[in-house]
């Protein structure tokens, strides 16, 4: 796919063949790790590492508001313009997203933060990657196709929109829809409220204590991943921790969904969603059926936890009858 090809229209499900942007995907993954670690270094710890992720924005991915000491800033990947913007109460600084070594990108981000009066030190080793090279030492040439990066963001917009709708159907504890730069995926997680057995850890370049705290309670989690080595296809996914007996053999929909034993989760190819007449209904069917399998097999109290999508449930409905918000 040529970098000069027109961008997909707003609202369109763009093609995202992993093989055509794998190198750009790896570059963007590492760039987001640099910026994500700025947020991590500046933000107090929050349960399940919720202080870590990036969030969708109208033009890309953002840290949201971050405080470096008492100074407020926001770092946003503007994937439409191909720039990282660092905003404060003064003029923003921009850094080009372009083919360049990770070391150069890292140094420019750190220099920009210092120039804005917010010098910050981050952990220099990428997380959750088996071949991690410290950012200042990563001098390898890198590919960056801005048009493909924008396509990725437009695919994320579709996923974000529907994951946020799906999230409304749950009254219990649930995560925001957020983008984890370590695993490079957009995710939303529901909690049963019960403690879980200790997670085994073993994630590359991630302390086991972090994984165990993240999975300290029973979860049903779903999200979108653009693909990567060993699973080279953009896909939606769903898993449960701990996985209840019978989960991998559960009947879920649509028919294209399958359980991947290597990943330990159900997957639904992105292409199987974007090519159907009603992508929204197809994805919501996948999210709902995989959650139902996890919750039913683990005996969650669904009568107390579930509600209609986008609707308040009694007694909240009675309290809001006739009220315009």
SESE-611173 format. One record per residue (C-alpha): residue number from 1; residue in one letter; x, y, z. Coordinates in Angstrom, 1 decimal. Example, Ala and Ser with C-alpha at 12.3 -4.5 7.8 and 13.67 -1.06 7.14 Angstrom:
BEGIN
REC   num   residuo       c1       c2       c3
REC     1         A     12.3     -4.5      7.8
REC     2         S     13.7     -1.1      7.1
//
This chain:
BEGIN
REC   num   residuo       c1       c2       c3
REC     1         X      0.0      0.0      0.0
REC     2         X      1.5      3.3     -1.1
REC     3         X      2.0      6.1      1.4
REC     4         X      0.4      8.4     -1.2
REC     5         X     -2.9      6.5     -1.2
REC     6         X     -5.8      8.5      0.0
REC     7         X     -6.7      8.2      3.6
REC     8         X     -9.9      6.2      4.5
REC     9         X    -13.0      8.3      5.0
REC    10         X    -14.0      9.1      8.5
REC    11         X    -16.2      6.2      9.7
REC    12         X    -14.7      3.7      7.3
REC    13         X    -13.2      0.4      8.4
REC    14         X     -9.8      0.7      6.6
REC    15         X     -7.8     -2.3      5.3
REC    16         X     -4.9     -3.0      7.7
REC    17         X     -2.8     -5.9      6.2
REC    18         X     -0.1     -6.5      8.7
REC    19         X      2.5     -7.6      6.2
REC    20         X      2.3     -4.3      4.5
REC    21         X      3.1     -2.2      7.5
REC    22         X      4.9     -4.6      9.9
REC    23         X      8.1     -2.4     10.0
REC    24         X      6.1      0.8     10.6
REC    25         X      4.1     -1.0     13.2
REC    26         X      7.3     -2.0     15.1
REC    27         X      8.6      1.6     14.8
REC    28         X      5.4      3.1     16.1
REC    29         X      5.3      0.6     18.9
REC    30         X      8.7      1.7     20.1
REC    31         X      7.9      5.4     19.7
REC    32         X      4.8      4.9     21.9
REC    33         X      6.9      3.2     24.5
REC    34         X      9.1      6.2     24.8
REC    35         X      6.1      8.5     25.3
REC    36         X      4.2      6.1     27.4
REC    37         X      7.2      5.8     29.8
REC    38         X      7.0      9.6     30.2
REC    39         X      3.5      9.2     31.5
REC    40         X      4.5      6.2     33.6
REC    41         X      7.4      8.2     35.2
REC    42         X      5.2     11.2     36.0
REC    43         X      2.1      9.4     37.3
REC    44         X      1.3      7.8     40.6
REC    45         X      0.6      4.1     40.5
REC    46         X     -3.0      3.1     39.9
REC    47         X     -4.5     -0.4     40.3
REC    48         X     -3.9     -2.8     37.4
REC    49         X     -1.4     -0.4     35.8
REC    50         X     -4.1      1.9     34.8
REC    51         X     -1.7      4.8     35.1
REC    52         X      0.3      3.4     32.1
REC    53         X     -1.9      3.5     29.0
REC    54         X     -2.4      6.0     26.2
REC    55         X     -5.9      7.0     25.0
REC    56         X     -7.5      7.7     21.7
REC    57         X     -7.8     11.3     20.6
REC    58         X     -9.4     13.0     17.6
REC    59         X     -6.2     12.7     15.7
REC    60         X     -4.2      9.8     17.2
REC    61         X     -3.1      8.7     20.6
REC    62         X     -2.5     10.8     23.7
REC    63         X     -1.1     10.5     27.2
REC    64         X     -4.0     12.7     28.4
REC    65         X     -3.1     15.3     31.1
REC    66         X      0.2     14.5     32.8
REC    67         X      1.8     16.4     35.7
REC    68         X      5.6     16.6     35.8
REC    69         X      6.0     18.0     39.3
REC    70         X      3.4     20.8     39.3
REC    71         X      3.6     21.4     35.6
REC    72         X      0.8     20.1     33.3
REC    73         X      1.5     18.7     29.9
REC    74         X      0.0     16.4     27.3
REC    75         X      1.9     14.3     24.7
REC    76         X     -0.1     13.4     21.6
REC    77         X      0.8     11.3     18.6
REC    78         X     -1.0     13.3     15.8
REC    79         X     -1.1     10.5     13.3
REC    80         X     -3.0     12.6     10.7
REC    81         X     -0.2     15.2     10.6
REC    82         X      2.6     12.7     11.4
REC    83         X      3.9     14.6     14.5
REC    84         X      4.3     14.1     18.2
REC    85         X      2.9     17.2     19.9
REC    86         X      4.0     18.2     23.4
REC    87         X      1.6     20.7     24.8
REC    88         X      1.8     23.0     27.9
REC    89         X      0.3     26.3     28.6
REC    90         X      2.7     27.8     26.1
REC    91         X      3.3     27.1     22.4
REC    92         X      3.5     23.3     21.7
REC    93         X      6.6     21.6     20.5
REC    94         X      6.4     19.2     17.6
REC    95         X      8.6     16.2     16.7
REC    96         X      8.3     14.6     13.3
REC    97         X      7.2     11.0     13.1
REC    98         X      9.5      9.8     10.3
REC    99         X     11.9      7.0      9.4
REC   100         X     14.6      7.4     12.1
REC   101         X     16.4      5.4     14.7
REC   102         X     14.6      5.0     18.0
REC   103         X     17.6      6.6     19.8
REC   104         X     17.1      9.8     17.8
REC   105         X     13.4      9.9     18.7
REC   106         X     14.1      9.3     22.3
REC   107         X     16.8     12.0     22.6
REC   108         X     14.5     14.5     20.8
REC   109         X     11.6     13.8     23.2
REC   110         X     13.8     14.2     26.3
REC   111         X     15.3     17.4     24.9
REC   112         X     11.9     18.8     24.2
REC   113         X     10.7     18.0     27.7
REC   114         X     13.8     19.7     29.2
REC   115         X     13.3     22.7     26.9
REC   116         X      9.8     23.1     28.3
REC   117         X     11.1     23.1     31.8
REC   118         X     10.0     19.6     32.6
REC   119         X     13.1     17.3     32.4
REC   120         X     12.2     13.7     33.2
REC   121         X     14.1     10.4     33.4
REC   122         X     12.4      7.2     32.2
REC   123         X     13.2      3.5     32.3
REC   124         X     15.2      3.0     29.1
REC   125         X     14.3     -0.6     28.3
REC   126         X     11.2     -1.4     26.2
REC   127         X      8.6     -3.6     27.9
REC   128         X      7.0     -6.8     26.7
REC   129         X      9.4     -7.3     23.8
REC   130         X     11.8    -10.3     23.8
REC   131         X     14.5     -8.4     21.8
REC   132         X     14.5     -5.2     23.8
REC   133         X     17.3     -2.7     23.2
REC   134         X     17.6      0.3     25.4
REC   135         X     16.3      3.4     23.6
REC   136         X     19.6      5.4     23.6
REC   137         X     21.4      2.4     22.1
REC   138         X     18.8      1.5     19.4
REC   139         X     20.5      3.0     16.3
REC   140         X     19.0      0.6     13.8
REC   141         X     17.4      2.2     10.7
REC   142         X     13.6      2.3     11.1
REC   143         X     10.8      2.5      8.6
REC   144         X      7.8      4.8      9.2
REC   145         X      5.0      5.0      6.6
REC   146         X      2.7      7.8      7.9
REC   147         X     -0.2      6.8      5.7
REC   148         X     -0.2      3.3      7.2
REC   149         X      0.1      4.7     10.7
REC   150         X     -3.0      6.8     10.1
REC   151         X     -4.8      3.7      8.8
REC   152         X     -4.0      2.0     12.1
REC   153         X     -5.4      4.9     14.0
REC   154         X     -8.6      4.9     12.0
REC   155         X     -9.0      1.1     12.7
REC   156         X     -8.4      1.9     16.4
REC   157         X    -11.2      4.5     16.2
REC   158         X    -13.7      1.8     15.1
REC   159         X    -12.5     -0.5     17.9
REC   160         X    -12.6      2.2     20.5
REC   161         X    -16.1      3.2     19.6
REC   162         X    -17.5     -0.3     19.9
REC   163         X    -15.5     -1.3     23.0
REC   164         X    -16.8      1.8     24.7
REC   165         X    -20.4      0.8     23.8
REC   166         X    -19.7     -2.7     25.0
REC   167         X    -18.4     -1.3     28.3
REC   168         X    -21.7      0.3     29.1
REC   169         X    -23.4     -3.1     29.5
REC   170         X    -21.7     -3.8     32.8
REC   171         X    -22.4     -2.4     36.2
REC   172         X    -19.4     -3.9     38.0
REC   173         X    -15.8     -2.7     38.1
REC   174         X    -14.5     -2.1     34.5
REC   175         X    -11.4     -0.5     33.1
REC   176         X    -11.5      2.4     30.7
REC   177         X    -10.9      1.6     27.1
REC   178         X     -7.2      2.2     26.9
REC   179         X     -4.2      1.6     24.7
REC   180         X     -1.3     -0.4     26.3
REC   181         X      1.9      0.6     24.7
REC   182         X      3.7     -2.4     26.1
REC   183         X      1.6     -5.0     24.4
REC   184         X      0.5     -2.5     21.7
REC   185         X     -3.3     -3.1     21.9
REC   186         X     -6.5     -1.4     22.8
REC   187         X     -8.3     -3.2     25.6
REC   188         X    -11.3     -3.1     28.0
REC   189         X    -11.6     -5.3     31.1
REC   190         X    -14.5     -6.4     33.2
REC   191         X    -14.0     -7.7     36.8
REC   192         X    -16.1    -10.2     38.7
REC   193         X    -15.1     -8.7     42.0
REC   194         X    -13.4    -11.9     43.3
REC   195         X     -9.7    -12.4     43.9
REC   196         X     -7.8    -14.5     41.3
REC   197         X     -4.9    -17.0     41.9
REC   198         X     -1.4    -15.5     41.4
REC   199         X     -0.5    -14.9     37.8
REC   200         X      2.6    -16.8     36.7
REC   201         X      4.2    -13.8     35.1
REC   202         X      6.9    -14.5     32.6
REC   203         X      6.2    -11.6     30.3
REC   204         X      9.4    -10.4     28.6
REC   205         X     10.9     -7.3     30.3
REC   206         X      8.0     -6.9     32.7
REC   207         X      8.4     -7.5     36.4
REC   208         X      6.3    -10.5     37.5
REC   209         X      4.9     -8.4     40.4
REC   210         X      3.4     -6.0     37.8
REC   211         X      1.7     -8.9     36.0
REC   212         X      0.4    -10.3     39.3
REC   213         X     -1.0     -7.0     40.4
REC   214         X     -2.7     -6.5     37.0
REC   215         X     -4.4     -9.9     37.2
REC   216         X     -5.1     -9.9     41.0
REC   217         X     -8.8    -10.3     40.4
REC   218         X    -10.9    -12.4     38.0
REC   219         X    -11.3    -10.7     34.6
REC   220         X    -12.9    -11.0     31.3
REC   221         X    -10.9     -8.9     28.8
REC   222         X    -11.3     -8.0     25.2
REC   223         X     -9.6     -5.7     22.7
REC   224         X     -7.9     -5.1     19.4
REC   225         X     -4.4     -5.9     18.3
REC   226         X     -2.8     -5.0     14.9
REC   227         X     -0.8     -8.2     14.7
REC   228         X      2.9     -9.0     15.4
REC   229         X      5.5    -11.7     15.1
REC   230         X      3.9    -15.1     15.4
REC   231         X      0.3    -13.8     15.0
REC   232         X      0.6    -11.7     11.8
REC   233         X     -2.9    -10.6     11.4
REC   234         X     -5.0     -7.7     12.9
REC   235         X     -7.6     -9.2     15.2
REC   236         X    -10.0     -8.7     18.0
REC   237         X     -9.5    -10.9     21.0
REC   238         X    -11.1    -12.0     24.2
REC   239         X     -9.8    -14.0     27.2
REC   240         X    -10.5    -14.8     30.8
REC   241         X     -8.2    -14.9     33.8
REC   242         X     -8.2    -17.4     35.3
REC   243         X     -9.5    -19.3     32.3
REC   244         X    -12.5    -21.4     33.5
REC   245         X    -12.8    -25.0     32.5
REC   246         X    -14.6    -25.4     29.2
REC   247         X    -13.9    -21.8     28.1
REC   248         X    -11.8    -22.7     25.1
REC   249         X    -14.5    -25.1     23.8
REC   250         X    -17.3    -22.6     24.3
REC   251         X    -19.6    -21.8     21.4
REC   252         X    -19.1    -18.1     20.5
REC   253         X    -20.0    -16.0     17.5
REC   254         X    -19.5    -15.2     14.7
REC   255         X    -18.4    -18.4     13.0
REC   256         X    -15.0    -16.9     12.1
REC   257         X    -14.1    -16.6     15.7
REC   258         X    -11.8    -19.3     17.0
REC   259         X     -9.8    -20.1     20.2
REC   260         X     -6.0    -19.8     19.7
REC   261         X     -4.3    -22.1     22.1
REC   262         X     -1.0    -20.5     21.6
REC   263         X     -2.3    -17.1     22.6
REC   264         X     -4.8    -18.5     25.2
REC   265         X     -7.7    -16.4     23.9
REC   266         X    -10.5    -16.2     21.3
REC   267         X     -9.6    -14.2     18.2
REC   268         X    -11.7    -12.8     15.4
REC   269         X     -9.8    -11.5     12.4
REC   270         X    -10.2     -7.8     11.7
REC   271         X    -10.9     -8.6      8.1
REC   272         X    -13.8    -10.8      9.1
REC   273         X    -15.4     -7.7     10.8
REC   274         X    -14.6     -5.0      8.2
REC   275         X    -15.9     -7.0      5.2
REC   276         X    -19.4     -7.8      6.5
REC   277         X    -22.5     -5.8      5.9
REC   278         X    -22.8     -4.9      9.6
REC   279         X    -19.4     -4.7     11.2
REC   280         X    -20.8     -3.2     14.4
REC   281         X    -23.2     -6.1     15.1
REC   282         X    -20.6     -8.7     14.2
REC   283         X    -18.0     -7.3     16.6
REC   284         X    -20.6     -6.8     19.4
REC   285         X    -21.7    -10.4     18.9
REC   286         X    -18.1    -11.5     19.5
REC   287         X    -17.6     -9.3     22.5
REC   288         X    -20.9    -10.4     24.1
REC   289         X    -20.6    -14.1     23.4
REC   290         X    -17.0    -14.4     24.7
REC   291         X    -17.9    -12.5     27.8
REC   292         X    -21.0    -14.7     28.4
REC   293         X    -18.8    -17.8     28.0
REC   294         X    -16.2    -16.5     30.5
REC   295         X    -18.8    -15.2     33.0
REC   296         X    -21.1    -18.2     32.9
REC   297         X    -18.4    -20.8     33.1
REC   298         X    -16.8    -19.0     36.1
REC   299         X    -20.2    -18.5     37.8
REC   300         X    -20.1    -14.7     37.9
REC   301         X    -23.2    -13.0     39.4
REC   302         X    -24.4    -11.7     36.1
REC   303         X    -27.8    -10.7     37.4
REC   304         X    -26.0     -8.1     39.6
REC   305         X    -23.3     -7.2     37.1
REC   306         X    -25.0     -7.0     33.6
REC   307         X    -27.2     -4.3     32.1
REC   308         X    -28.4     -3.1     28.7
REC   309         X    -25.9     -1.4     26.5
REC   310         X    -26.0      2.4     27.0
REC   311         X    -29.0      2.2     29.4
REC   312         X    -29.2      2.9     33.1
REC   313         X    -30.7      0.1     35.1
REC   314         X    -33.3      0.4     37.9
REC   315         X    -33.3      2.0     40.3
REC   316         X    -31.2      4.5     38.4
REC   317         X    -33.8      4.5     35.6
REC   318         X    -36.5      5.7     38.0
REC   319         X    -34.3      8.4     39.3
REC   320         X    -33.6      9.8     35.8
REC   321         X    -37.1      9.4     34.3
REC   322         X    -38.1     12.6     32.6
REC   323         X    -34.7     14.2     33.2
REC   324         X    -32.7     15.7     30.3
REC   325         X    -29.0     15.6     30.7
//
